[in-house]
Structures are given as C-alpha cells and as structure tokens.
Amino acid sequence: MMLEVVFGTPSKQCKGLGICMIVEPKYLKGMATECPHFPGYFQMDTGRKMLLVRFNRMYLSSQMISRHFSGGLFKVTEPYKVLGRFCRMLGVDGGLMIEEGEYQLVQSGADWIVIFDAPGLLILDNKSNHKIRLMDCCAC
C-alpha cells in the first residue's frame, strides 16, 4: 500500500529525524507544506513481524538522503502511532507504534527499505489499550 510519509519530529514541527506523520497521498495534494515528504510503499511481514517501508530513491533529494537515509540506519527520535485504518489495511487488528530508536536501512536497487521490527515496533491491543511487543504477539 502506498502512503505519503512526512519526515521529522512531530513535537518540533517536522524538524528533526523520524516520522512526523503518515497520510494518504491525496491528503497533501495542493497543500503548501515546508515539511519534507515522499511516497512510501508499506508492507507488513507478519511471518517475520516487521513493517517494511520502501522509498524510491528518485523521489529523494541528496539532502534528504544524507539527513534521513545514511549510515545504514533510519533514526526515529519520537514515537509514532500509525493510524488505525492504515493498520487494518496492513492486516493488523490493533494499532502499530513505532518507538524511538534506530532501524535497519537497506539499499535495494533503486530503493531504500526501512525495516521496523521488534523490539521497537509495537502493536497496541485495542481492547485493553496495552502495548504488546510484536515478538511476543501470536496474532501477527
């Protein structure tokens, strides 16, 4: 599924590192924003309990690559909760939370792939509002 990723830190008005928000591509059309954003292809690998986000390098400026996609790690400086409707589209009944931390970044052909995995990727149990580490969750 393709979604638009706005990079940055939410509490710093998209300055900083990580994910400021994830929205449908049509949400930003015609909107004047200074926040850096690019389309990403999202895939939930339930077998390995990973969320994979693929970015085509042709959309990324050299400044964005050096800031967010260098050194083999994608840094998240503030937790980000993925919207429920996107989680359901990915086949996850509860919510997804990407915790603060460093995540593996792989270059594959023309793409950068960010691998969000345990222990930093959490699912949220909608019934009890508890966080459950994906590595401990059998439902995924």
C-alpha positions as CSV (number, residue, x, y, z in Angstrom):
1,M,0.0,0.0,0.0
2,M,1.4,3.4,-0.9
3,L,1.2,6.2,1.7
4,E,2.9,9.6,2.0
5,V,5.5,9.9,4.8
6,V,6.2,13.3,6.3
7,F,9.7,13.2,7.8
8,G,10.7,14.9,11.1
9,T,9.7,15.0,14.7
10,P,6.1,15.9,15.5
11,S,6.8,18.0,18.6
12,K,9.4,20.0,16.6
13,Q,7.0,20.9,13.6
14,C,8.7,18.3,11.4
15,K,12.2,19.3,12.2
16,G,14.4,16.5,13.5
17,L,14.5,12.9,12.5
18,G,11.9,10.2,12.2
19,I,8.3,10.2,11.1
20,C,6.1,13.2,11.7
21,M,3.0,11.7,10.1
22,I,1.8,9.1,7.6
23,V,-1.1,10.2,5.4
24,E,-2.8,9.2,2.2
25,P,-1.1,10.8,-0.9
26,K,-4.2,12.8,-1.7
27,Y,-4.1,14.5,1.7
28,L,-1.1,16.6,0.8
29,K,-2.1,17.4,-2.8
30,G,-2.5,21.1,-3.3
31,M,-1.3,21.8,0.2
32,A,1.7,24.1,0.7
33,T,3.9,22.5,3.2
34,E,7.6,23.0,4.0
35,C,7.8,19.6,5.7
36,P,9.8,17.1,3.7
37,H,7.5,14.3,2.4
38,F,7.8,11.4,0.0
39,P,5.7,8.4,-1.0
40,G,6.5,5.1,0.6
41,Y,5.3,1.6,-0.1
42,F,4.2,-0.2,3.1
43,Q,4.1,-3.9,3.7
44,M,3.6,-5.9,6.9
45,D,5.6,-9.1,7.0
46,T,3.7,-10.9,9.7
47,G,5.9,-14.0,9.5
48,R,9.0,-12.1,10.5
49,K,7.0,-9.5,12.5
50,M,8.3,-6.5,10.5
51,L,6.9,-3.4,8.9
52,L,8.8,-2.7,5.7
53,V,8.6,0.8,4.1
54,R,10.2,1.2,0.6
55,F,11.2,4.6,-0.7
56,N,12.2,5.0,-4.4
57,R,15.5,7.0,-4.3
58,M,14.5,9.0,-7.4
59,Y,12.0,10.9,-5.1
60,L,14.6,11.8,-2.5
61,S,16.9,14.8,-2.8
62,S,20.6,14.3,-1.9
63,Q,20.0,16.5,1.2
64,M,17.2,14.1,2.3
65,I,19.3,11.1,1.7
66,S,22.2,12.5,3.8
67,R,19.8,13.5,6.6
68,H,17.5,10.5,6.9
69,F,19.0,7.6,4.8
70,S,22.7,7.4,5.6
71,G,24.8,5.2,7.8
72,G,22.7,2.2,7.4
73,L,20.1,3.4,10.0
74,F,16.8,5.3,10.0
75,K,16.5,7.2,13.2
76,V,13.2,7.9,14.9
77,T,13.6,10.5,17.7
78,E,9.9,10.4,18.9
79,P,7.4,7.5,19.0
80,Y,4.8,7.5,16.1
81,K,1.4,5.8,16.3
82,V,0.2,4.6,12.9
83,L,-3.4,5.4,12.2
84,G,-5.9,2.5,12.8
85,R,-7.3,2.5,9.3
86,F,-3.7,2.0,7.9
87,C,-3.1,-0.8,10.4
88,R,-6.2,-2.6,9.3
89,M,-5.2,-2.2,5.6
90,L,-1.9,-3.8,6.6
91,G,-3.7,-6.7,8.2
92,V,-3.1,-5.6,11.8
93,D,-6.2,-5.6,14.0
94,G,-4.6,-3.5,16.8
95,G,-2.6,-0.3,16.3
96,L,1.0,-0.1,15.5
97,M,3.5,2.1,17.4
98,I,7.0,2.8,16.1
99,E,9.1,3.5,19.1
100,E,12.0,5.9,19.3
101,G,15.2,4.2,18.1
102,E,17.3,3.2,15.2
103,Y,16.0,0.9,12.5
104,Q,17.9,-1.0,9.8
105,L,18.1,0.7,6.4
106,V,18.7,-1.4,3.3
107,Q,19.5,-0.2,-0.2
108,S,17.9,-2.5,-2.8
109,G,18.2,-1.5,-6.4
110,A,16.6,1.9,-6.8
111,D,15.0,1.8,-3.3
112,W,15.7,2.4,0.3
113,I,13.9,0.0,2.6
114,V,13.4,0.9,6.2
115,I,12.8,-2.2,8.4
116,F,10.7,-1.5,11.5
117,D,11.0,-4.6,13.7
118,A,11.0,-5.8,17.3
119,P,11.7,-4.6,19.9
120,G,10.9,-1.1,18.6
121,L,7.7,-2.0,16.6
122,L,4.8,-2.5,19.0
123,I,1.2,-3.4,18.4
124,L,-1.5,-1.8,20.6
125,D,-4.2,-4.1,21.9
126,N,-7.4,-2.1,21.2
127,K,-9.4,-3.9,23.9
128,S,-7.2,-3.1,26.8
129,N,-5.0,-0.3,25.4
130,H,-1.9,-2.2,26.4
131,K,1.3,-2.2,24.4
132,I,2.4,-5.7,23.3
133,R,5.8,-6.2,21.7
134,L,5.4,-7.8,18.2
135,M,7.9,-10.5,19.1
136,D,5.5,-11.6,21.9
137,C,2.3,-11.4,19.9
138,C,1.0,-14.6,18.3
139,A,-1.8,-12.8,16.3
140,C,0.6,-11.1,13.9
